[in-house]
């Protein structure tokens, strides 16, 4: 697994650790039968939708016009929509939904771990 796929898997794994049973997630694969531009992943935390379009952390991959339209439609419907190229791009999730528990993982999740600690102190 490389780039975007690996990042998407790591993010989902870490969000599961942070939010436990409060998190639901669905992959939204593109292709036949799917509307163009639909985000890669839909997370639901505490009943609120979060649509995430993942892009390769190495900087490759641009957001297309249909993807921009779909993310905007999620926002207009009251959900959260974001593009994630790095861990910092996911901070709006932590800022909106207080974590259930602190992360204990290392490595790429350092930013999320630090953000979680900061939010827990508030």
PAZAPA-4460 file (N, C-alpha, C; in steps of 0.05 Angstrom, whole numbers, plus 32768, in hexadecimal, padded with zeros to 4 digits):
% residues 122
    n_x    n_y    n_z   ca_x   ca_y   ca_z    c_x    c_y    c_z   seq   type   mol
   8011   7FE8   8000   8000   8000   8000   8012   8019   8000     1      X     A
   800C   802C   7FEF   801C   8043   7FED   800C   805D   7FEE     2      X     A
   801A   8073   7FF4   800F   808E   7FF2   7FF3   8091   7FFE     3      X     A
   7FE0   8099   7FED   7FC6   80A0   7FF5   7FB7   8089   8004     4      X     A
   7FB9   8071   7FF9   7FAB   805A   8005   7FB6   8055   8021     5      X     A
   7FD0   8056   8024   7FDD   8051   803F   7FD4   8067   8053     6      X     A
   7FD4   8080   804A   7FCC   8096   805B   7FAF   8093   8063     7      X     A
   7F9E   808C   8051   7F81   8089   8057   7F7D   8073   806C     8      X     A
   7F8C   805D   8069   7F8A   8046   807C   7F94   804F   8098     9      X     A
   7FAA   805D   8099   7FB5   8066   80B2   7FA2   807A   80C0    10      X     A
   7F97   808C   80B1   7F84   809F   80BD   7F6C   8091   80C9    11      X     A
   7F61   807F   80BA   7F49   8071   80C4   7F50   8061   80DD    12      X     A
   7F67   8054   80DD   7F6F   8045   80F5   7F73   8057   810D    13      X     A
   7F7F   806E   810A   7F83   8080   8120   7F69   808D   8129    14      X     A
   7F57   8094   8117   7F3D   809F   811F   7F2D   808A   812F    15      X     A
   7F2F   8071   8128   7F22   805C   8137   7F2C   805B   8154    16      X     A
   7F46   805F   8157   7F52   805F   8172   7F49   8077   8182    17      X     A
   7F46   808E   8174   7F3F   80A6   8182   7F21   80A6   818A    18      X     A
   7F10   809D   8177   7EF3   80A0   817B   7EE4   8087   8182    19      X     A
   7EF1   8070   817F   7EE4   8057   8187   7EC9   8053   8179    20      X     A
   7EB5   804C   8189   7E9A   8046   817F   7E8B   805F   8175    21      X     A
   7E96   8077   8179   7E89   808F   816F   7E8E   8093   8151    22      X     A
   7EA1   8083   8146   7EA8   8086   812A   7E9C   8071   8118    23      X     A
   7E90   8079   8103   7E88   8068   80ED   7E97   8071   80D5    24      X     A
   7E9E   805F   80C3   7EAC   8067   80AB   7EA5   8055   8093    25      X     A
   7EA4   8062   807C   7E9E   8054   8063   7EB1   805D   804E    26      X     A
   7EBC   804B   803E   7ECC   8052   8027   7EB8   8056   8010    27      X     A
   7EBD   806B   8001   7EAC   8071   7FEA   7EBC   806E   7FD0    28      X     A
   7EBE   8056   7FC6   7ECF   8052   7FAE   7EC2   805E   7F95    29      X     A
   7ED2   806A   7F85   7EC8   8076   7F6C   7EC5   805F   7F57    30      X     A
   7EBA   8066   7F41   7EB6   8053   7F2C   7E9A   8051   7F23    31      X     A
   7E94   803B   7F15   7E7A   8037   7F0A   7E64   8038   7F1F    32      X     A
   7E4F   8047   7F1A   7E39   8049   7F2D   7E3D   805E   7F42    33      X     A
   7E54   8069   7F44   7E59   807E   7F58   7E5B   8099   7F4A    34      X     A
   7E50   80AD   7F56   7E51   80C8   7F4C   7E6E   80D2   7F4C    35      X     A
   7E76   80E0   7F37   7E91   80EA   7F35   7E96   80FE   7F4B    36      X     A
   7EAE   80FD   7F57   7EB6   8111   7F6B   7EB0   810A   7F88    37      X     A
   7EA2   80F4   7F8D   7E9B   80EC   7FA8   7EB4   80E9   7FB8    38      X     A
   7EB5   80F3   7FD1   7ECD   80F1   7FE2   7ED5   80D4   7FE7    39      X     A
   7EEF   80D0   7FEE   7EF9   80B5   7FF3   7EED   80A7   800B    40      X     A
   7EE8   80B6   8020   7EE0   80AA   8039   7ECA   80BC   8046    41      X     A
   7EB7   80AE   8052   7EA3   80BC   8062   7EA6   80B2   807F    42      X     A
   7EAB   80C4   8091   7EAC   80BD   80AD   7E93   80CA   80BA    43      X     A
   7E88   80BC   80CE   7E73   80C8   80DD   7E7B   80C6   80FB    44      X     A
   7E7C   80DD   8108   7E83   80DE   8124   7E6C   80ED   8132    45      X     A
   7E61   80E0   8146   7E4B   80EC   8155   7E34   80F5   8142    46      X     A
   7E2F   80E5   812D   7E19   80EB   811B   7E1F   8101   8107    47      X     A
   7E37   810B   8105   7E3D   8120   80F2   7E50   8116   80DC    48      X     A
   7E49   811C   80C3   7E59   8112   80AC   7E72   8122   80A8    49      X     A
   7E88   8114   80A2   7EA1   8120   809B   7EAB   8112   8081    50      X     A
   7EAB   8121   806B   7EB4   8116   8052   7ED1   811E   804E    51      X     A
   7EE2   810A   8047   7EFE   810F   8044   7F07   8105   8029    52      X     A
   7F13   8117   801A   7F20   8110   8001   7F3E   810E   8007    53      X     A
   7F49   80F7   8005   7F65   80F2   800A   7F76   80F7   7FF1    54      X     A
   7F8C   8104   7FF5   7F9F   8108   7FDF   7FBA   80FF   7FE9    55      X     A
   7FCB   80F7   7FD7   7FE5   80EB   7FDD   7FF5   80FF   7FEE    56      X     A
   7FFF   80F5   8005   800F   8107   8017   8028   8112   800A    57      X     A
   8031   8106   7FF3   8049   8111   7FE6   8044   8129   7FD5    58      X     A
   802B   8133   7FD6   8024   814B   7FC8   8018   8147   7FAC    59      X     A
   8019   812E   7FA2   800E   8129   7F88   7FF0   8126   7F8B    60      X     A
   7FE2   812C   7F76   7FC5   8129   7F76   7FB8   8144   7F7C    61      X     A
   7FA6   814B   7F6A   7F98   8165   7F6D   7F7A   815F   7F70    62      X     A
   7F6D   8171   7F7D   7F50   8170   7F80   7F43   8179   7F66    63      X     A
   7F32   8167   7F5B   7F24   816E   7F43   7F0B   817E   7F48    64      X     A
   7F00   818B   7F33   7EE8   819B   7F36   7ED0   818C   7F42    65      X     A
   7ECC   8173   7F39   7EB6   8163   7F44   7EBA   815D   7F61    66      X     A
   7ED3   8158   7F69   7ED9   8153   7F85   7ED4   816C   7F96    67      X     A
   7EDC   8183   7F8C   7ED6   819C   7F9A   7EB8   81A0   7F9D    68      X     A
   7EA9   819A   7F88   7E8B   819D   7F8A   7E7F   818B   7F9F    69      X     A
   7E89   8172   7FA0   7E7E   815E   7FB3   7E85   8166   7FCF    70      X     A
   7E9D   816F   7FD4   7EA5   8178   7FEF   7E94   8191   7FF7    71      X     A
   7E90   81A3   7FE5   7E7F   81BA   7FEB   7E63   81B2   7FF1    72      X     A
   7E58   819E   7FE3   7E3D   8194   7FE8   7E3A   8189   8004    73      X     A
   7E4F   817B   800D   7E4F   8170   8029   7E4E   8187   803D    74      X     A
   7E5E   819C   8038   7E5E   81B3   804A   7E42   81C1   804A    75      X     A
   7E36   81C4   8033   7E1C   81D1   8031   7E06   81C1   803F    76      X     A
   7E0B   81A6   8041   7DF7   8195   804E   7DFC   8194   806D    77      X     A
   7E11   81A2   8076   7E16   81A3   8093   7E2C   8190   809C    78      X     A
   7E39   8183   808A   7E4F   8171   8091   7E6A   817F   8090    79      X     A
   7E7E   8171   8097   7E9A   817B   8095   7EA6   816E   807D    80      X     A
   7EB4   817D   806D   7EC2   8172   8056   7EDE   817D   8055    81      X     A
   7EF1   816C   8050   7F0D   8175   804E   7F1D   8163   803C    82      X     A
   7F34   816F   8034   7F47   8160   8024   7F5E   815A   8037    83      X     A
   7F67   8141   8037   7F7D   8139   8049   7F95   8130   803A    84      X     A
   7FAB   813F   803C   7FC4   8138   8031   7FD9   8132   8047    85      X     A
   7FD3   813B   805F   7FE4   8137   8075   7FD4   8136   808F    86      X     A
   7FE0   812E   80A5   7FD2   812C   80BE   7FC6   8146   80C7    87      X     A
   7FD4   815C   80C3   7FC9   8176   80CB   7FAF   817D   80BE    88      X     A
   7FAA   8173   80A6   7F91   8178   8098   7F79   816C   80A6    89      X     A
   7F7E   815A   80B8   7F69   814C   80C7   7F62   8159   80E2    90      X     A
   7F70   816E   80E9   7F6B   817B   8103   7F4F   8186   8106    91      X     A
   7F41   818F   80F1   7F26   8198   80F5   7F14   8182   8101    92      X     A
   7F1A   8169   80FC   7F0A   8153   8108   7F0E   8154   8127    93      X     A
   7F27   8155   812F   7F2D   8155   814C   7F22   816F   815A    94      X     A
   7F22   8185   814B   7F18   819E   8157   7EFA   819E   815A    95      X     A
   7EEC   818F   8149   7ECF   818D   8149   7EC5   8178   815C    96      X     A
   7ED3   8162   815E   7ECA   814B   816E   7EE0   8144   8182    97      X     A
   7EDB   8149   819C   7EEF   8142   81B0   7EF4   8124   81B0    98      X     A
   7F0E   811C   81B0   7F15   8100   81B0   7F0A   80F1   81C8    99      X     A
   7F04   80D7   81C4   7EFB   80C6   81D9   7F13   80BF   81EB   100      X     A
   7F2A   80BB   81DF   7F42   80B3   81EF   7F5A   80BE   81E0   101      X     A
   7F70   80C1   81EF   7F88   80CA   81E3   7F95   80B4   81D2   102      X     A
   7FA2   80BD   81BD   7FB0   80A9   81AC   7FCA   80A1   81BA   103      X     A
   7FD1   8088   81B6   7FE9   807E   81C1   7FFC   8074   81AC   104      X     A
   7FF5   807A   8193   8006   8070   817D   801D   8084   8178   105      X     A
   8030   807B   8168   8047   808C   8162   8048   8090   8144   106      X     A
   805E   809D   813B   8062   80A0   811F   8052   80B6   8113   107      X     A
   8044   80B0   80FD   8036   80C5   80EE   8020   80D2   80FE   108      X     A
   8016   80C6   8112   8000   80D1   8122   8009   80E5   8136   109      X     A
   8022   80ED   8136   802C   8100   814A   801B   811A   814B   110      X     A
   8015   8125   8134   8005   813D   8133   7FEA   8139   8140   111      X     A
   7FDC   8123   8139   7FC2   811D   8145   7FC4   8119   8163   112      X     A
   7FD9   810B   816B   7FDD   8106   8187   7FE1   8121   8197   113      X     A
   7FF1   8132   818C   7FF5   814C   8199   7FDC   815C   8199   114      X     A
   7FCD   815C   8184   7FB4   816B   8183   7FA0   815F   8196   115      X     A
   7F9F   8145   8199   7F8D   8138   81AC   7F94   8141   81C8   116      X     A
   7FAD   8141   81CF   7FB5   814A   81EA   7FAD   8167   81EF   117      X     A
   7FB1   8178   81DB   7FAA   8194   81DE   7F8C   8198   81E3   118      X     A
   7F7C   8189   81D4   7F5F   818B   81D6   7F56   8180   81F1   119      X     A
   7F63   816B   81FB   7F5C   815F   8215   7F60   8173   822C   120      X     A
   7F73   8185   8229   7F7A   8198   823E   7F66   81AF   823F   121      X     A
   7F56   81B3   8229   7F43   81C9   8228   7F2C   81C5   823A   122      X     A
***
